[in-house]
């Protein structure tokens, strides 16, 4: 997929450095929605950390109850 785009740019620009910079820009633009959604997800999890810590303190070693309450918390925040 990158090679045809590279060859297309090679027809207009003779410098390989500029072609690589253009390819980098295009790839970053294509991937930016994924990066943005990943950033939002991380920010939401960071905001929930104190509540998750409270759940861990409340349930201790009971993983099943912890998972149930954690899922309720995620559904409430979504």
C-alpha positions in Angstrom: 0.0 0.0 0.0 2.9 2.4 0.7 4.9 1.5 -2.4 2.2 2.7 -4.9 1.8 6.0 -3.0 5.6 6.4 -2.9 5.8 5.8 -6.6 3.0 8.3 -7.2 4.8 11.0 -5.2 8.1 10.1 -7.0 6.4 11.3 -10.2 6.0 14.8 -8.8 8.9 15.2 -6.3 12.4 14.2 -7.0 13.7 14.3 -3.4 13.3 11.1 -1.4 13.4 13.0 1.8 10.3 15.1 0.9 8.5 11.9 -0.3 9.2 10.2 3.0 8.0 13.2 4.9 4.8 13.3 2.9 4.2 9.6 3.5 4.8 10.1 7.2 2.2 12.9 7.2 -0.4 10.8 5.4 0.1 7.8 7.7 -0.2 10.0 10.8 -3.4 11.6 9.4 -4.9 8.1 8.7 -4.0 6.8 12.2 -5.0 10.0 14.1 -8.6 8.9 14.8 -7.3 5.7 16.4 -4.9 7.7 18.5 -7.6 10.1 19.6 -10.0 7.3 20.7 -7.1 5.6 22.6 -6.3 8.9 24.3 -10.0 9.4 25.4 -10.2 5.8 26.7 -7.0 6.3 28.7 -8.3 9.6 30.1 -11.6 8.0 31.2 -9.7 5.2 32.9 -7.5 7.7 34.7 -10.6 9.4 36.0 -12.0 6.1 37.3 -8.8 5.0 39.1 -9.8 6.3 42.6 -13.2 4.6 42.4 -11.6 1.3 41.2 -9.2 1.6 44.2 -12.2 1.9 46.5 -13.7 -1.2 45.0 -10.4 -3.1 45.5 -10.3 -2.1 49.1 -14.0 -3.0 49.6 -13.8 -6.5 48.0 -10.3 -7.5 48.9 -9.6 -10.9 47.3 -13.1 -11.6 46.0 -12.3 -11.2 42.3 -15.8 -12.1 41.1 -17.6 -9.4 43.2 -14.9 -6.9 42.2 -15.4 -7.7 38.5 -19.2 -7.3 38.9 -18.9 -3.9 40.6 -16.3 -2.8 38.2 -18.5 -3.6 35.2 -21.4 -1.7 36.9 -19.1 1.3 37.3 -18.0 1.2 33.6 -21.6 1.0 32.5 -22.6 3.9 34.7 -19.8 6.0 33.3 -20.4 5.1 29.6 
